[in-house]
């Protein structure tokens, strides 16, 4: 199908615009001309469950409080749409699992859900259990009564999210049903959520194993057969991200956010420069998402005899403390054991607050993202340079809610008038419309680790970012109307109000 080389928005429909029709109105109204695509975070029934929609009771139905499939199809007529395929689990309240709860092994869906016994039919040793990788403390099992039997049900994330057997006939049938529903709505890309945990193999970490890669290959082929691209979402050691990139259409560049922060905290661009030289080009670039800022993505390999990370342990520790300091300790309240987190290997904080609400450094971070090869995505809170929502964190106790603010129409309008947001909007229009970004990328040579030059060239068109990471000063040089111009104020960038189609 192909995805336009234009900036995309990541957003919850309800938290930015109330519902799906409201999102379409926002994209055609105050946000017109900015985006070529939109990743609509889970809108399935229910969108406000135990994990903000990532625990679907019915993955084939749009929550009627948000709209219907017709609204997703309408978005797809104007934008590249990205939709989540939640691969690893379903809600404990789903019809299929409730049937298993009632009837146990008599249920036709009994084999669809994983238990300790189904994965370890001969039992497991202590080392087998300790080898299982889980993004939160403890083992991934929850005792439940399935019919008349007491079983240990596999629950990687929470006890409300029941892991499915993706190789069981009913499990495969379920995923294919979701694929058909999504592709039928004209979706451009499916994001494979939590796919790294989808295959459980005894004696392994049950995370990103060779069997997982085989499953990703199979699911990707099925999606492509329906005309849908595949984006893989995995927080993992950076070399695995490179490997994934060779096998699918798109992979997230989760190493970029912490490396940009490290560069802007320290003035040291060498780790970022190294990553820019080796990273997969078919990346979706992000600085922020609905999850936290990844740490594992730039750290050392956790496997036995694993290799070093993109940052040293000392650099990683300083990075995390730097976020906590610049956010006045708010991120510490929302991270790790401090809150109900499904992933303790991420720092929960808005990217704007992670940079101490420094407008200049925030805009340079976005410049670095947009000049990095790939399709840029901007999270709705980041689009509006949003701060940490401590009130929401205190109400829910969920760490990631610190970066999941609910905007009213008045909030949105006020945010769009802030100077830092206006500058970011100008940059987005420039990235979406300038022809140089369809050309070749090159990284300038410089002996000074605090300086980076990123350049795009297409025929006679050029766009270049020259950045001083220590001072956050930057210039953008570009061709426009046959002339070469240089600006330091992003509001002086050229850009159409409507992106090219």
C-alpha positions in Angstrom: 0.0 0.0 0.0 2.8 2.4 0.9 3.0 5.1 3.5 3.5 8.8 2.7 6.8 10.3 3.8 5.0 12.9 6.0 4.6 13.5 9.7 2.0 11.4 11.5 0.1 12.2 14.7 -0.3 9.6 17.5 -3.4 10.2 19.7 -6.3 8.9 21.6 -9.5 10.1 20.0 -11.1 10.8 23.3 -8.2 12.6 25.0 -7.6 15.1 22.2 -10.9 15.5 20.4 -13.6 13.7 22.4 -14.4 11.0 19.8 -13.5 9.8 16.3 -15.6 12.4 14.4 -14.1 15.0 16.7 -10.6 13.8 15.7 -11.5 14.1 12.0 -12.8 17.6 12.6 -9.6 18.6 14.5 -7.4 17.2 11.7 -9.4 19.1 9.1 -9.7 22.2 11.3 -7.1 23.6 13.7 -4.6 20.9 12.7 -5.1 21.2 9.0 -2.1 20.8 6.8 0.1 19.2 9.4 -0.1 15.5 9.1 -0.1 12.8 6.3 -1.1 10.1 8.8 -2.6 9.4 12.1 -2.1 6.6 14.6 -5.4 6.3 16.5 -4.7 4.6 19.8 -7.1 1.8 20.8 -10.7 2.7 20.2 -12.0 -0.8 20.6 -14.6 -1.9 23.1 -13.9 -0.8 25.7 -11.5 2.1 25.1 -11.2 2.8 28.8 -10.6 -0.6 30.3 -7.9 -1.7 32.7 -5.1 -0.6 30.3 -6.5 2.3 28.3 -7.9 0.2 25.5 -5.0 -2.3 25.3 -7.2 -4.9 26.9 -10.0 -5.3 24.4 -13.2 -7.1 25.2 -14.1 -7.0 21.5 -11.2 -6.2 19.3 -13.4 -6.2 16.2 -15.8 -3.5 17.4 -15.3 0.2 17.8 -16.5 1.5 21.1 -19.8 3.2 20.2 -19.0 6.0 22.6 -16.3 7.0 20.2 -18.0 6.2 16.8 -17.8 3.3 14.4 -15.7 1.7 11.7 -17.2 4.2 9.3 -15.2 6.9 11.1 -12.0 5.0 10.8 -12.7 4.5 7.1 -13.3 8.2 6.8 -10.0 9.0 8.3 -8.3 6.5 6.0 -9.7 8.4 3.0 -7.6 11.5 3.9 -4.7 10.1 6.0 -2.5 7.1 6.3 -4.1 5.4 9.3 -2.3 3.3 11.9 -4.3 0.9 14.1 -3.2 -1.4 16.9 -3.4 -5.2 16.6 -3.1 -6.3 20.2 -1.4 -9.6 19.6 -0.5 -11.0 23.0 -3.7 -10.9 25.0 -7.4 -10.1 25.3 -9.5 -8.8 28.2 -10.5 -11.2 31.0 -14.1 -10.0 30.2 -14.0 -11.1 26.6 -16.7 -13.5 25.5 -14.2 -16.3 24.7 -12.4 -16.2 28.0 -15.6 -15.9 30.0 -16.7 -19.1 28.3 -13.5 -20.8 29.4 -14.0 -19.4 33.0 -17.5 -21.0 33.0 -16.8 -24.3 31.2 -13.1 -25.0 31.6 -11.8 -27.6 29.2 -15.3 -28.1 27.8 -15.1 -24.7 26.2 -14.2 -24.7 22.5 -11.8 -21.8 23.4 -10.0 -23.7 26.1 -6.8 -24.1 24.0 -6.8 -20.4 23.0 -5.6 -19.2 26.3 -2.2 -20.1 27.8 -1.6 -21.5 31.2 1.4 -22.7 33.1 0.5 -26.3 32.3 -0.1 -25.7 28.6 3.4 -24.2 28.2 5.2 -26.5 30.7 3.3 -29.8 30.3 6.1 -31.7 32.1 6.6 -29.0 34.7 9.2 -26.3 34.9 12.5 -26.0 36.8 13.4 -23.0 38.9 15.8 -21.8 36.2 13.0 -22.2 33.5 10.7 -19.8 35.5 13.5 -17.4 36.3 14.4 -17.2 32.6 11.0 -15.8 31.7 11.2 -12.1 30.8 8.4 -10.0 32.1 8.2 -6.1 32.1 7.0 -6.0 35.7 7.9 -7.8 39.0 6.9 -11.4 39.6 6.0 -14.4 37.5 3.4 -14.0 34.7 0.8 -16.3 36.2 -2.6 -15.5 37.9 -4.5 -18.3 39.7 -8.0 -18.6 38.3 -10.8 -21.2 38.4 -11.4 -22.4 34.8 -14.6 -24.5 35.1 -14.0 -26.9 38.0 -10.2 -26.7 37.9 -7.8 -24.2 39.6 -5.2 -23.1 37.0 -2.3 -20.7 36.6 -3.3 -18.5 33.7 -0.6 -16.7 31.8 -0.9 -13.0 32.3 2.1 -11.1 31.0 0.9 -7.6 31.9 -2.1 -7.5 34.3 -4.5 -10.1 35.6 -7.1 -8.4 33.4 -5.1 -9.2 30.2 -5.2 -12.9 29.3 -2.4 -14.2 27.0 -3.5 -16.1 24.0 -1.9 -19.1 22.2 -1.2 -17.6 18.8 -0.6 -21.1 17.4 -3.9 -22.6 18.6 -6.5 -22.8 15.8 -8.9 -20.6 17.8 -6.1 -18.1 18.5 -5.1 -17.9 14.9 -8.8 -17.6 13.9 -9.2 -14.7 16.4 -6.2 -12.8 15.0 -7.3 -13.3 11.5 -10.8 -12.0 12.4 -9.2 -8.8 13.8 -7.0 -8.4 10.7 -10.0 -8.6 8.4 -11.9 -6.1 10.5 -9.0 -3.6 10.5 -8.1 -4.0 6.8 -11.8 -3.7 5.9 -11.8 -0.2 7.3 -9.0 0.9 4.9 -6.3 1.0 7.5 -2.8 1.5 6.1 -0.6 0.0 8.9 -1.2 -2.3 11.8 1.0 -1.9 14.8 1.8 -5.2 16.4 1.4 -4.4 20.1 3.3 -6.5 22.6 4.3 -9.0 19.9 7.6 -9.7 21.5 5.8 -11.6 24.2 3.4 -13.5 21.9 5.2 -16.9 21.7 6.0 -18.8 24.9 8.7 -21.5 24.4 9.8 -23.6 27.4 13.4 -23.1 28.5 13.6 -19.6 26.9 13.0 -16.0 28.0 9.6 -16.2 26.1 10.5 -12.9 24.7 11.9 -12.2 21.2 13.0 -15.7 20.7 13.6 -17.3 17.2 10.0 -18.7 17.5 8.8 -15.1 18.0 10.6 -14.0 14.8 9.0 -16.8 12.9 5.5 -15.8 14.1 6.2 -12.2 13.2 7.1 -13.3 9.7 3.9 -15.4 9.4 1.6 -12.6 10.7 3.3 -10.0 8.5 2.7 -12.2 5.4 -1.0 -12.5 6.4 -1.3 -8.7 6.8 0.4 -8.0 3.6 -2.0 -10.4 1.9 -4.8 -8.0 3.0 -2.9 -5.0 1.7 -1.8 -3.7 5.1 1.8 -2.7 6.2 3.2 -4.0 9.5 4.8 -1.9 12.2 6.4 -3.9 15.0 6.4 -2.5 18.5 9.2 -4.0 20.7 11.3 -2.4 23.4 14.5 -4.5 23.3 18.2 -4.5 22.8 19.1 -2.3 19.8 20.6 -5.1 17.7 17.3 -6.9 17.8 15.6 -3.8 16.5 18.0 -3.8 13.6 17.2 -7.4 13.0 13.4 -6.8 13.1 13.8 -3.9 10.7 15.1 -6.3 8.0 12.0 -8.5 8.3 9.0 -6.1 8.4 7.7 -3.0 6.8 8.3 -0.6 9.7 10.0 -0.8 13.1 10.0 1.9 15.9 13.2 3.7 16.6 12.9 3.6 20.3 16.6 4.3 20.8 16.2 7.8 19.4 14.4 9.4 22.4 16.9 8.6 25.1 19.9 9.3 22.8 18.5 12.7 21.9 18.0 13.4 25.6 21.6 12.3 26.4 22.9 14.5 23.7 21.0 17.6 24.9 21.8 16.9 28.6 25.5 16.4 28.1 26.5 18.0 24.7 27.9 14.6 23.7 26.5 13.6 20.3 28.7 10.5 19.8 26.2 7.8 20.9 23.5 9.5 18.7 25.9 9.8 15.8 26.8 6.1 16.1 23.2 5.1 16.1 22.4 7.3 13.1 25.0 5.3 11.2 23.7 1.8 11.9 20.0 2.1 12.6 17.3 0.7 10.2 16.1 3.2 7.7 12.5 1.8 7.6 11.8 3.3 11.0 9.0 5.2 12.6 10.8 7.9 14.6 9.3 9.0 17.9 10.4 11.1 20.9 7.3 10.3 22.9 4.3 7.9 22.7 1.5 6.8 25.0 4.1 4.8 26.9 7.2 6.0 28.8 10.7 6.9 27.5 12.5 3.6 26.9 15.7 2.8 28.8 16.2 -0.8 27.8 16.4 0.3 24.1 19.8 1.9 24.7 21.1 -0.3 27.5 23.2 -3.5 27.4 21.8 -6.8 26.3 20.2 -8.7 29.2 21.0 -12.1 27.6 23.9 -14.1 29.0 27.1 -12.8 27.5 25.1 -10.0 25.9 26.8 -7.0 24.3 27.1 -3.4 25.5 24.4 -0.9 24.9 24.4 2.4 23.0 24.9 4.1 26.4 27.1 2.8 29.2 25.4 2.0 32.5 26.8 5.2 34.0 25.4 7.3 31.1 22.1 5.5 31.5 21.9 6.3 35.2 22.8 9.9 34.6 20.1 10.1 31.9 17.4 8.8 34.2 18.4 11.1 37.0 18.6 14.0 34.5 14.9 13.4 33.6 13.9 13.2 37.3 15.8 16.5 38.0 14.5 18.4 35.1 10.9 17.4 35.8 11.2 18.5 39.4 10.8 14.9 40.6 7.5 14.4 38.9 8.8 11.6 36.7 10.2 9.8 39.8 6.6 9.6 41.2 5.4 8.0 38.0 8.2 5.6 37.2 9.1 2.0 38.2 7.9 0.7 41.5 6.5 4.2 42.4 3.2 3.6 40.4 1.2 0.9 38.8 3.4 0.4 35.7 3.2 -2.4 33.2 6.8 -1.6 32.2 9.4 -0.7 34.9 12.1 -0.2 32.2 10.6 3.1 31.0 10.7 6.6 32.6 7.2 8.1 32.6 7.4 11.8 31.8 6.3 14.1 29.0 9.2 14.9 26.6 8.8 18.6 27.2 9.2 18.2 30.9 12.1 15.7 30.4 13.9 18.7 28.9 13.0 21.0 31.7 10.4 22.9 29.6 13.3 24.5 27.7 11.7 25.6 24.5 14.9 25.9 22.5 16.1 22.4 23.5 12.6 20.9 22.8 12.5 22.4 19.3 16.1 21.1 18.6 15.0 17.6 19.8 12.1 17.8 17.3 14.5 18.9 14.5 16.8 16.0 15.3 13.8 13.6 15.1 12.5 15.1 11.8 15.9 15.1 10.1 16.5 11.4 11.1 15.5 9.0 8.3 12.1 7.4 8.7 8.5 8.5 9.1 8.2 10.9 12.1 5.3 10.5 14.5 4.4 13.1 17.1 2.4 12.2 20.2 -0.6 14.5 20.9 0.8 15.7 24.2 4.2 16.4 22.6 2.5 18.2 19.7 1.1 20.7 22.3 4.4 20.7 24.4 2.4 19.4 27.3 3.6 19.2 30.9 3.2 16.3 33.3 -0.4 15.7 34.4 0.1 15.1 38.1 -3.6 15.5 38.9 -4.4 12.6 36.6 -1.5 10.5 38.0 -2.9 11.1 41.5 -6.4 10.1 40.5 -5.5 6.9 38.8 -2.2 5.8 40.3 -1.1 4.7 36.8 2.4 6.0 36.0 1.9 6.4 32.3 -1.2 8.7 32.9 1.3 11.5 33.7 1.7 11.8 29.9 -2.0 11.1 28.9 -3.7 14.4 29.5 -7.3 15.0 28.5 -7.6 18.1 26.4 -10.8 20.1 26.2 -11.5 22.2 23.0 -10.4 25.3 25.0 -7.2 23.6 26.1 -6.4 22.7 22.5 -7.0 26.2 21.3 -4.9 27.7 24.0 -2.0 25.3 23.5 -1.9 26.0 19.7 -1.3 29.7 20.5 1.8 29.1 22.5 5.1 30.2 20.8 6.8 26.9 21.2 3.8 25.1 19.7 3.5 27.5 16.8 7.2 26.9 16.0 6.7 23.2 16.2 3.7 23.4 13.8 5.8 25.4 11.4 8.5 22.7 11.5 5.9 19.9 10.9 4.6 21.7 7.8 8.2 22.1 6.6 9.0 18.4 7.1 5.7 17.3 5.5 6.1 19.5 2.4 9.8 20.1 1.6 10.9 17.9 -1.4 14.4 17.3 -0.1 13.1 14.7 2.5 12.3 12.4 -0.4 15.9 12.2 -1.4 19.2 11.0 0.2 20.3 11.4 3.8 23.9 12.2 4.8 25.5 12.8 8.2 28.2 15.5 8.3 31.6 14.9 9.6 32.8 16.9 12.6 35.5 16.2 15.2 33.6 18.2 17.8 31.2 15.7 19.5 28.8 18.5 20.4 28.1 19.3 16.8 25.8 17.5 14.4 24.9 18.2 10.8 22.1 16.2 9.2 21.4 16.8 5.5 18.8 15.8 2.9 19.3 16.2 -0.8 16.9 15.5 -3.7 18.1 16.7 -7.1 18.6 20.5 -6.6 16.6 20.6 -3.4 18.3 20.5 0.0 17.5 20.8 3.7 20.2 20.7 6.3 20.2 21.0 10.1 23.3 22.2 11.8 23.1 21.8 15.6 25.3 22.7 18.6 24.1 20.2 21.2 25.9 21.9 24.1 24.2 25.3 23.6 21.1 24.1 21.7 21.7 26.6 19.0 20.7 25.5 15.5 20.3 26.7 11.9 18.2 25.2 9.2 19.4 25.8 5.7 17.1 24.9 2.8 16.3 25.6 -0.8 13.1 27.5 -1.6 11.9 29.0 -4.9 15.3 28.4 -6.4 17.2 30.2 -3.6 19.1 29.0 -0.6 18.0 30.3 2.8 19.1 29.9 6.4 16.9 30.4 9.5 17.3 30.2 13.2 13.6 30.9 13.9 11.3 28.0 12.9 8.5 30.3 12.2 10.4 31.5 9.2 10.3 28.1 7.6 8.3 27.8 4.4 5.4 25.3 4.4 2.1 24.8 2.8 -1.1 24.9 4.8 -2.1 21.7 3.1 0.4 18.8 2.7 1.1 17.4 -0.7 -0.9 14.4 -1.5 
